[in-house]
């Protein structure tokens, strides 16, 4: 059983910063991708950033230069540092871990944490 628990969400003014954390537990394949997604009201869930266990990162164009992602492989943790936040960053942020084994993909999601950017 794999569980992901996000924390660190909240309300912040435009231009502010927040750091999200995600703790993964259970039987997790070591060669994996940990990612952050977000879903705003009335919109589809979208990828924000991801990072492989080897350190390769990928960011949505809308957050490049403002957000950074990091992880602690020993602790199965992934972090999202969000700077220069904008109202359009308001969404529920979800953590996901994914790996492939024997030709099958395994995806696990957290429950989400709300981020609200408003003055």
N, C-alpha and C positions, 0 to 999 in steps of 0.2 A: 504494500500500500504506500503510495507516494502522496505526500501532502505538501502544499506550498502555502505559506502564510505571509501576506504583505503587511507592512506597517509604514508609518511616516507620512501618510496623507494628511490633509488639512486645508485650511483656508489661508490664503496669502494675498497680499496686494500685488498689482502688476509691477514687474521689476524685481520681485522677491525671489527667494530660493526655497526649495524643499529637497529633502533627500529621502527617497523611498528605499526600503529594504525588503528583501524576500528571503525567507528561510525555507529551504527544501529539506524534507526528511523522508526516510524510507529507502527502498532499494532503487538507487539511481545509478544508471550506467555512467561510468566516468567520462566517456567521450560523448558530450552532449552540448546542446545549445540552450542557453538561458536567455529569456527575452522579456521585454516589457511591451505590452500592448495598452491601448486606451480606447475607450468608447464614450463618446459624448452623446447626450440625449438626441435621439432621432438620427443618429449616424451609425455607420458600421464600425465594428472593431477594427483598429488599424495598428500595424506594427510601429512602435516608437524606436526601439533599439534592441539589438541582440548581440550576444557575445558567445563565441565558442569556448570550449574548455581550453583551447590552445591560445586564446587571446584575440582572435579576429573579431572585429566589431563592424556593425552596420547600423546606420541611423536613417530615420526618415528625414527627407529634405527639410521639413518644417521645424526640426529641432536641432539640426546641425549647427555647431558652434555655441549652442546654449545648454544642451544636455550631454552628460557623459555617463557611461556605463562601466561598472567594474564588478569583479566577482572574487570570491574567496573559495577556491575549489575544495580546500580542506574542510571547510565548514558548510559547503553547499549553499552559499549565500550569493545573492546578486543585488547590486545597488544601482539606483538611478539618481544621479545628481542633476537637479533641474535648476538652472539659473535663468535670470532675465525672463521670468515667467510672464505669459501673456494671457488675457482672458480666454483666448481660443485654445489654451492648454487645459481648460477646465474639462474634466472627464473622470470616469472611473478607470483607474490604472490596474492592469492585471499582470501578474507574473506568470510565465510559462516555462516549463522545461521540456525539451524534446530530445529524443535519441532514436536511432534506428538499430534494430537487431534482427538478424535472420530475415531481412527483407521487409520487416514490419516497422512502422513508425509508432512511437509512443509519445503522446502529448498529455501533459498534466498542467492544470490551471489552478491558480489561487482564486480566492473569493473576491478579490478586488479591494481597492482603497480609493476613496474619493479625494480628488484634488480640485479645489475651487480657487480660481484666480479672479478677484473682484476688488474694486475700490469701494 
